[in-house]
Each structure stands twice: as structure tokens, then as C-alpha cells.
Amino acid sequence: MKENDKLLYKTLKTILNEKLSVEETLSLREEGFCVKSPTRKTAVMIALYKKAAAGDLSAIKELRSIVSEKTDEKSSDCKAVIIVDDIRD
């Protein structure tokens, strides 16, 4: 990694691990998300989830890639395919 990339990575990691303010935590709770000790990373993931739930294809792909990163350690060469039929008449 280049020196600038390392600095960016370290800075972003520090920012994302910061605790949310009381107001931000209350805002998440009002929206129905009950999280213990939420961080900025939690808020980013919730925002990404809300975009995906609204149908944003890039957000859906990003969530799938994040989830698959966590499960890649146990996965084999084949991947499951989920077909969602949500077309309304």
C-alpha cells in the first residue's frame, strides 16, 4: 500500500469506530433500530440497508458483498442463488 492509502485507511477506520452521539443514537432508535453501543460504522450499515430495502441495486450488491466476505471462510466454490419474485400485477 502507498503511504497515502495507509493514512486514509487508518483515518477511516478511526472515524468509523467512533461512538455515535446521544442524538444520533436516539434517531436510530426512533427509526426502530435497537443497537447496543452504536458506532458510525453501524450508522453507515443501516443507511446502506435502507437504500437496499428501497431497491437501490448498487446498495444491494454492496450488502451482498459485505455478507459474503464474512461467510467466505466457510463457503465452497459454489454460491447460492436467491430469486426474489417481487413483481406485482
Buried (B, 14 or more C-beta within 10 A) or exposed (E): EEEEEEEEEEEEEEEBEEEBEEEBBEEBEEEEBEBEEBBBBBBEBBEBBEBBEEEBEEBBEBBEEEEEEEEEEEEEEEEEEEEEEEEEE
